[in-house]
Amino acid sequence: SGSGPASAGIGCLEVCKSDRRRGAMADAIALSGSLEVTSVKTAPIDGQKPGTSGLRKKTKVFMEGHYLHNFVQSVFNALLAEGVAVEGGTLVVSGDGRYWNPEAIQIIIKIAFANGVKRVWCGTNGLLSTPAVSAVIRTRGKGFEPFGGFICSASHNPGGINDDFGIKYNCENGGPAPEKMTNKMVEFTASIEEIKMCQGVPD
């Protein structure tokens, strides 16, 4: 891999906490690691077309090579191609707590900052259900602040290293990405050559 230009600005990770009186709130953490953007060479991987509930595979498939990285970068490529306000924007990243959830979240965050995201909202210990992520997108802060969110979940499918993992992208209205955007993501999975990452962001 080769190093690209240093990323501008300071990344900020906010931990969303549950508060009965105030709803979702956050403690902001300014990242101390390097935000230098690294370009990682890759190639298309078959089987990355998401269904109505996102992309689901065996956990070990997601853990292999750049399987998760390719899909996440392809989502950002599609968002940028469609003019979504990724640069300087806010992204929600969390999951349902199944096996490999923490590692997946770290990968997503590092790719997000490398693609221009300025602020990431993450549930405590990386935990937010799909409805909670939707609610955070729609209601936290001034409402509809994030441009979208990644959810690491395979819903009712069993989790574990020998079972299932999944990822889905919800757009700015808190709902699943529309078919037009999903199709664009799939197009990019078939032509991807590069993954952008801020490798220096601390785990």
Backbone hydrogen bonds in HBPLUS format (Angstrom, degrees):
<---DONOR---> <-ACCEPTOR-->    atom                        ^
c    i                          cat <-CA-CA->   ^        H-A-AA   ^      H-
h    n   atom  resd res      DA  || num        DHA   H-A  angle D-A-AA Bond
n    s   type  num  typ     dist DA aas  dist angle  dist       angle   num
A0002-GLY N   A0039-SER O   3.21 MM  37  5.51 143.0  2.35 156.0 158.7     1
A0039-SER N   A0002-GLY O   2.90 MM  37  5.51 158.9  1.94 167.7 173.5     2
A0004-GLY N   A0037-VAL O   2.82 MM  33  5.41 154.0  1.89 150.3 157.8     3
A0007-SER N   A0035-LEU O   3.30 MM  28  5.64 149.0  2.41 123.5 131.0     4
A0031-LEU N   A0011-GLY O   3.32 MM  20  5.86 172.3  2.33 145.7 147.5     5
A0012-CYS N   A0118-LYS O   2.94 MM 106  6.28 141.2  2.09 148.0 160.2     6
A0120-VAL N   A0012-CYS O   2.86 MM 108  6.33 159.1  1.90 161.6 168.6     7
A0013-LEU N   A0029-ILE O   2.96 MM  16  5.16 163.8  1.99 157.7 153.0     8
A0029-ILE N   A0013-LEU O   2.74 MM  16  5.16 145.4  1.86 145.1 157.1     9
A0014-GLU N   A0120-VAL O   2.71 MM 106  6.01 171.9  1.71 171.2 173.0    10
A0122-CYS N   A0014-GLU O   2.71 MM 108  6.04 166.3  1.73 169.2 173.8    11
A0015-VAL N   A0027-ASP O   2.99 MM  12  5.29 160.8  2.03 142.9 142.9    12
A0027-ASP N   A0015-VAL O   3.12 MM  12  5.29 143.5  2.26 130.0 137.4    13
A0016-CYS N   A0122-CYS O   2.64 MM 106  5.66 151.4  1.71 132.1 142.2    14
A0124-THR N   A0016-CYS O   3.15 MM 108  5.93 129.6  2.42 166.9 152.7    15
A0017-LYS N   A0025-MET O   2.75 MM   8  5.30 148.6  1.84 130.8 141.7    16
A0025-MET N   A0017-LYS O   3.05 MM   8  5.30 160.7  2.09 144.7 150.9    17
A0023-GLY N   A0019-ASP O   2.58 MM   4  4.95 130.6  1.82 159.9 160.0    18
A0038-THR N   A0197-MET O   2.72 MM 159  5.25 174.5  1.72 160.3 162.2    19
A0197-MET N   A0038-THR O   2.98 MM 159  5.25 158.5  2.03 149.1 155.9    20
A0040-VAL N   A0195-ILE O   2.79 MM 155  4.97 172.6  1.80 155.4 157.7    21
A0195-ILE N   A0040-VAL O   2.78 MM 155  4.97 151.5  1.86 142.7 152.4    22
A0042-THR N   A0193-GLU O   2.99 MM 151  4.91 158.4  2.04 122.1 121.0    23
A0051-GLY N   A0054-GLY O   2.91 MM   3  5.07 159.3  1.95 131.2 124.9    24
A0054-GLY N   A0051-GLY O   3.15 MM   3  5.07 158.1  2.20 112.4 110.6    25
A0055-LEU N   A0167-ILE O   2.85 MM 112  5.38 159.1  1.90 166.5 159.8    26
A0167-ILE N   A0055-LEU O   2.94 MM 112  5.38 147.8  2.04 143.5 153.9    27
A0057-LYS N   A0165-PHE O   3.10 MM 108  5.78 159.8  2.14 158.2 164.5    28
A0165-PHE N   A0057-LYS O   2.91 MM 108  5.78 164.0  1.93 175.6 173.0    29
A0061-VAL N   A0058-LYS O   2.94 MM   3  5.38 136.5  2.13 110.1 122.2    30
A0062-PHE N   A0058-LYS O   3.42 MM   4  6.94 154.0  2.49 152.1 158.1    31
A0059-THR N   A0163-ASP O   2.82 MM 104  5.96 160.9  1.85 150.3 152.4    32
A0063-MET N   A0059-THR O   3.07 MM   4  6.36 143.0  2.21 145.8 157.0    33
A0064-GLU N   A0061-VAL O   3.21 MM   3  5.34 151.5  2.30 102.3 110.5    34
A0067-TYR N   A0064-GLU O   3.08 MM   3  6.04 170.4  2.09 156.7 159.7    35
A0070-ASN N   A0066-HIS O   2.75 MM   4  5.71 168.3  1.76 154.4 156.7    36
A0071-PHE N   A0067-TYR O   3.36 MM   4  6.61 163.3  2.39 145.0 148.7    37
A0072-VAL N   A0068-LEU O   3.01 MM   4  6.23 172.9  2.01 165.3 166.6    38
A0073-GLN N   A0069-HIS O   2.92 MM   4  6.05 169.9  1.93 158.1 161.2    39
A0074-SER N   A0070-ASN O   2.94 MM   4  6.03 151.3  2.02 143.6 151.9    40
A0075-VAL N   A0071-PHE O   2.97 MM   4  6.29 144.1  2.11 145.9 155.5    41
A0076-PHE N   A0072-VAL O   3.11 MM   4  6.51 159.4  2.15 150.3 154.8    42
A0077-ASN N   A0073-GLN O   2.84 MM   4  6.12 155.0  1.91 148.3 156.1    43
A0078-ALA N   A0074-SER O   2.99 MM   4  6.15 153.4  2.06 142.0 148.3    44
A0079-LEU N   A0075-VAL O   2.92 MM   4  6.19 160.2  1.96 152.4 158.1    45
A0080-LEU N   A0076-PHE O   2.90 MM   4  6.05 168.6  1.91 155.8 158.2    46
A0081-ALA N   A0077-ASN O   2.99 MM   4  6.09 152.4  2.07 140.1 148.1    47
A0082-GLU N   A0078-ALA O   3.00 MM   4  6.19 138.5  2.18 142.8 153.3    48
A0082-GLU N   A0079-LEU O   3.21 MM   3  5.17 128.3  2.49  92.9 106.2    49
A0084-VAL N   A0079-LEU O   2.94 MM   5  5.21 159.2  1.99 158.4 152.4    50
A0083-GLY N   A0080-LEU O   3.16 MM   3  5.12 161.7  2.20 102.7 107.2    51
A0086-VAL N   A0084-VAL O   2.72 MM   2  5.68 135.6  1.91 112.7  97.9    52
A0089-GLY N   A0086-VAL O   2.89 MM   3  4.99 162.9  1.92 129.4 128.1    53
A0088-GLY N   A0116-GLY O   2.74 MM  28  5.87 168.8  1.75 150.1 147.6    54
A0118-LYS N   A0089-GLY O   3.01 MM  29  5.51 149.0  2.11 140.1 149.8    55
A0119-ARG N   A0089-GLY O   3.17 MM  30  6.41 163.6  2.20 155.7 154.7    56
A0147-PHE N   A0090-THR O   2.99 MM  57  6.21 149.5  2.09 166.3 167.0    57
A0091-LEU N   A0119-ARG O   2.92 MM  28  6.42 153.5  1.99 153.9 161.7    58
A0121-TRP N   A0091-LEU O   2.77 MM  30  6.12 160.5  1.80 151.1 157.8    59
A0092-VAL N   A0148-GLY O   3.10 MM  56  6.42 165.3  2.13 143.4 148.1    60
A0150-PHE N   A0092-VAL O   2.81 MM  58  6.28 146.9  1.92 160.3 162.5    61
A0093-VAL N   A0121-TRP O   2.88 MM  28  6.21 160.2  1.92 161.7 164.8    62
A0094-SER N   A0150-PHE O   3.19 MM  56  6.59 159.6  2.23 157.9 163.3    63
A0152-CYS N   A0094-SER O   2.89 MM  58  6.29 157.4  1.94 138.7 146.1    64
A0095-GLY N   A0126-GLY O   2.91 MM  31  6.00 139.7  2.08 138.0 147.8    65
A0128-LEU N   A0095-GLY O   2.96 MM  33  5.45 161.8  1.99 144.2 149.9    66
A0096-ASP N   A0152-CYS O   3.06 MM  56  6.42 152.8  2.13 164.6 158.6    67
A0101-ASN N   A0098-ARG O   3.03 MM   3  5.61 146.7  2.14 146.3 145.7    68
A0104-ALA N   A0100-TRP O   3.06 MM   4  6.16 160.5  2.10 150.8 156.5    69
A0105-ILE N   A0101-ASN O   3.03 MM   4  6.19 160.1  2.07 154.5 159.7    70
A0106-GLN N   A0102-PRO O   3.12 MM   4  6.38 155.8  2.18 147.0 152.8    71
A0107-ILE N   A0103-GLU O   3.16 MM   4  6.46 155.9  2.22 147.2 153.1    72
A0108-ILE N   A0104-ALA O   2.99 MM   4  6.28 164.0  2.01 154.0 158.0    73
A0109-ILE N   A0105-ILE O   2.93 MM   4  6.14 164.1  1.96 154.2 158.1    74
A0110-LYS N   A0106-GLN O   3.08 MM   4  6.23 162.9  2.11 148.2 152.4    75
A0111-ILE N   A0107-ILE O   3.08 MM   4  6.32 152.6  2.16 149.3 156.6    76
A0112-ALA N   A0108-ILE O   2.82 MM   4  5.98 152.7  1.89 148.9 157.7    77
A0113-PHE N   A0109-ILE O   3.03 MM   4  6.28 169.6  2.04 158.9 158.3    78
A0114-ALA N   A0110-LYS O   3.36 MM   4  6.37 152.2  2.44 131.4 138.9    79
A0198-CYS N   A0110-LYS O   3.00 MM  88  4.93 147.4  2.11 117.0 127.0    80
A0115-ASN N   A0111-ILE O   3.09 MM   4  6.30 129.7  2.35 140.7 153.0    81
A0115-ASN N   A0112-ALA O   3.06 MM   3  5.23 137.6  2.25 100.8 112.8    82
A0117-VAL N   A0112-ALA O   3.12 MM   5  5.48 156.5  2.18 147.9 140.6    83
A0116-GLY N   A0113-PHE O   3.17 MM   3  5.28 161.4  2.20 108.8 110.2    84
A0126-GLY N   A0123-GLY O   2.74 MM   3  4.69 144.2  1.87 136.3 128.5    85
A0127-LEU N   A0124-THR O   3.11 MM   3  5.71 159.1  2.16 116.1 121.5    86
A0133-VAL N   A0129-SER O   2.92 MM   4  6.23 157.0  1.98 157.4 162.8    87
A0134-SER N   A0130-THR O   3.11 MM   4  6.37 162.4  2.14 151.9 156.5    88
A0135-ALA N   A0131-PRO O   2.92 MM   4  6.17 152.9  2.00 144.2 151.8    89
A0136-VAL N   A0132-ALA O   2.86 MM   4  6.11 156.3  1.91 151.6 157.8    90
A0137-ILE N   A0133-VAL O   2.99 MM   4  6.23 161.0  2.03 152.0 156.4    91
A0138-ARG N   A0134-SER O   3.08 MM   4  6.28 155.5  2.14 144.3 150.9    92
A0139-THR N   A0135-ALA O   2.79 MM   4  5.74 152.8  1.87 154.1 160.4    93
A0140-ARG N   A0136-VAL O   3.16 MM   4  4.94 151.6  2.25 120.4 128.2    94
A0144-PHE N   A0137-ILE O   3.04 MM   7  5.42 124.9  2.35 133.4 148.8    95
A0143-GLY N   A0140-ARG O   2.95 MM   3  5.21 151.4  2.04 131.3 130.3    96
A0149-GLY N   A0170-ASN O   2.83 MM  21  5.21 147.5  1.94 149.7 152.9    97
A0170-ASN N   A0149-GLY O   2.84 MM  21  5.21 165.4  1.86 157.0 161.1    98
A0151-ILE N   A0168-LYS O   2.92 MM  17  5.36 160.5  1.96 155.2 160.4    99
A0168-LYS N   A0151-ILE O   2.96 MM  17  5.36 146.9  2.07 141.9 152.4   100
A0153-SER N   A0166-GLY O   2.86 MM  13  4.78 118.6  2.24 108.5 122.4   101
A0157-ASN N   A0154-ALA O   3.01 MM   3  5.54 150.0  2.10 143.0 139.5   102
A0164-ASP N   A0158-PRO O   2.94 MM   6  5.96 159.8  1.98 154.9 155.5   103
A0163-ASP N   A0160-GLY O   3.02 MM   3  4.95 161.2  2.06 105.0 110.6   104
A0177-ALA N   A0169-TYR O   3.27 MM   8  6.23 141.8  2.43 164.4 153.6   105
A0171-CYS N   A0175-GLY O   2.85 MM   4  5.88 143.8  1.98 174.3 173.5   106
A0174-GLY N   A0171-CYS O   2.95 MM   3  5.58 162.5  1.98 126.3 129.4   107
A0181-MET N   A0178-PRO O   3.02 MM   3  5.47 120.2  2.39 108.8 122.3   108
A0182-THR N   A0178-PRO O   2.96 MM   4  6.26 162.1  1.99 155.6 161.6   109
A0183-ASN N   A0179-GLU O   2.82 MM   4  5.96 162.1  1.85 155.2 159.0   110
A0184-LYS N   A0180-LYS O   3.18 MM   4  6.38 148.1  2.29 135.9 144.3   111
A0185-MET N   A0181-MET O   2.94 MM   4  6.27 152.2  2.02 149.1 156.7   112
A0186-VAL N   A0182-THR O   3.02 MM   4  6.34 158.1  2.07 150.9 156.1   113
A0187-GLU N   A0183-ASN O   3.00 MM   4  6.28 152.1  2.08 144.3 151.8   114
A0188-PHE N   A0184-LYS O   3.13 MM   4  6.47 153.5  2.20 146.6 152.6   115
A0189-THR N   A0185-MET O   3.01 MM   4  6.40 143.3  2.15 145.1 155.9   116
A0190-ALA N   A0187-GLU O   3.21 MM   3  5.39 138.4  2.40  98.5 109.5   117
A0191-SER N   A0188-PHE O   3.12 MM   3  5.19 158.0  2.17 103.4 110.3   118
A0192-ILE N   A0188-PHE O   2.95 MM   4  5.68 118.5  2.34 152.8 162.8   119
A0201-VAL N   A0198-CYS O   3.23 MM   3  5.89 171.2  2.24 119.5 122.2   120
